């Protein structure tokens, strides 16, 4: 069956727009990478590059809550390591080479930092290092609200947390 004239016109317009975008190089550039954290129900935490849906997609660190180990590498949305990476032990004093999620061999800390591209070893994170949940606290809520109201009134921006810097954010070496 032949397409209607309006469908052919739309297809031509879309094709023209795509051709113009490719000519300008817009289609050749990858989607922007967002940075942030993605928490899993079991307590594991991914921190690094996220896709537009807020899921892991790229370079980052996966902190395993039960074992205390962390994997540094490139991950997909299901937190499967893509290619080579590094696994740091619970105390961050030992490290291992990882290929596709499987441990290959031990590494020195300096070699592990070089392979992972990190400036320093990730902060320790396990069930024993996290504070116990306290539930809702009216005073803490009021302090948090006051913090953001103050920042808004003084036009300082609201992106800075009242809890301080995120210690689990990866610190990559400057290239």
C-alpha positions in Angstrom: 0.0 0.0 0.0 1.3 3.5 -0.9 1.8 6.0 1.9 -0.4 9.1 2.0 1.1 12.4 0.8 1.2 13.7 4.4 3.1 10.6 5.6 5.6 11.0 2.8 6.0 14.7 3.6 6.6 14.0 7.3 9.1 11.2 6.4 10.9 13.6 4.1 11.0 16.3 6.8 12.3 14.0 9.5 14.9 12.6 7.1 16.0 16.1 6.2 16.2 17.1 9.8 18.3 14.0 10.6 20.6 14.6 7.6 21.1 18.3 8.8 21.9 17.1 12.3 24.4 14.5 11.0 26.0 17.2 8.8 26.4 19.5 11.8 27.8 16.6 13.9 24.9 16.6 16.4 24.0 12.9 15.9 27.7 11.9 16.1 28.1 13.1 19.7 27.1 10.7 22.5 24.3 11.4 24.9 25.4 13.5 27.9 26.6 11.7 31.0 25.1 12.6 34.3 26.9 12.1 37.6 25.2 10.9 40.7 24.3 7.9 43.0 22.0 4.9 42.5 21.0 2.9 45.5 19.8 -0.6 45.4 17.3 -2.2 47.8 19.8 -4.5 49.4 22.0 -1.5 50.4 24.6 -1.6 47.5 25.4 1.8 46.0 26.6 2.8 42.6 28.2 6.3 42.3 29.4 7.6 38.9 27.9 8.2 35.5 24.1 7.8 35.1 22.0 7.7 32.0 19.0 10.0 31.4 16.8 7.6 33.3 19.0 7.8 36.5 20.4 4.3 36.0 24.1 3.4 36.0 25.7 3.8 32.6 29.4 4.2 32.4 32.4 4.8 34.7 31.8 4.5 38.4 32.1 2.6 41.6 29.8 -0.1 43.0 30.0 -0.4 46.8 28.9 -3.9 48.1 27.3 -3.5 51.5 27.6 -7.1 52.7 31.3 -7.7 51.8 32.5 -4.1 52.1 34.3 -4.5 48.8 34.0 -2.1 45.9 34.4 -2.5 42.2 35.7 0.3 40.0 35.1 0.2 36.2 32.5 0.7 33.5 29.0 -0.6 34.3 25.7 -1.1 32.5 22.2 -0.4 33.9 22.2 -3.9 35.5 25.5 -3.1 37.3 27.4 -5.7 35.2 31.0 -4.7 34.7 32.0 -4.1 31.1 35.6 -5.1 30.4 38.4 -4.6 32.9 38.2 -3.1 36.3 39.6 -3.1 39.8 38.1 -4.5 43.1 39.2 -3.0 46.4 39.0 -5.1 49.6 36.9 -4.2 52.6 39.7 -2.2 54.3 40.9 -0.7 50.9 44.5 -2.0 51.6 44.3 -4.8 49.0 43.1 -4.7 45.4 42.4 -7.2 42.6 42.2 -7.0 38.9 38.7 -7.8 37.6 37.7 -8.8 34.1 33.9 -9.0 33.3 33.1 -9.4 37.0 35.6 -12.2 37.6 38.7 -11.7 39.9 42.0 -12.3 38.0 44.8 -11.5 40.4 46.1 -9.3 43.2 47.4 -5.8 42.5 49.4 -3.3 44.6 47.4 -0.3 45.7 49.4 2.0 43.4 48.8 -0.2 40.4 45.1 -0.5 41.3 44.8 3.3 41.5 46.6 3.7 38.2 44.4 1.0 36.4 41.1 2.4 37.8 42.0 6.1 37.1 41.2 7.1 40.7 43.1 9.7 42.6 42.7 7.9 45.9 41.2 4.7 47.2 37.4 4.8 47.6 36.0 5.5 51.1 35.1 2.3 53.1 31.4 1.4 53.0 29.9 -1.6 54.6 27.0 -2.5 57.0 29.3 -1.6 60.0 30.3 1.8 58.7 26.8 3.2 58.1 25.0 5.0 60.9 21.8 3.4 62.3 18.6 4.8 60.8 16.9 7.2 63.2 13.6 7.9 61.5 11.9 11.3 61.2 13.3 14.0 63.5 11.4 17.3 63.6 14.5 19.3 64.7 16.7 17.8 61.9 13.9 18.6 59.4 13.7 22.2 60.6 17.5 22.6 60.3 17.5 21.2 56.8 14.7 23.4 55.7 16.4 26.5 57.2 19.6 25.6 55.4 17.9 25.6 52.0 15.9 28.7 52.7 19.0 30.6 53.7 20.8 29.5 50.5 17.8 30.5 48.4 17.6 33.9 50.1 21.3 34.6 49.6 21.2 33.3 46.0 23.9 30.7 46.7 22.2 27.9 44.8 20.6 24.8 46.2 22.9 22.1 44.8 25.1 22.0 47.9 23.9 19.6 50.5 23.5 20.5 54.2 25.1 17.2 55.0 28.4 18.1 53.4 30.3 16.5 50.5 29.5 13.0 49.4 32.4 10.9 50.6 31.5 8.1 48.1 31.8 10.2 45.0 34.7 9.0 42.8 37.7 11.3 42.6 39.2 10.7 39.2 42.7 11.7 38.3 42.9 14.9 36.2 44.2 14.1 32.7 
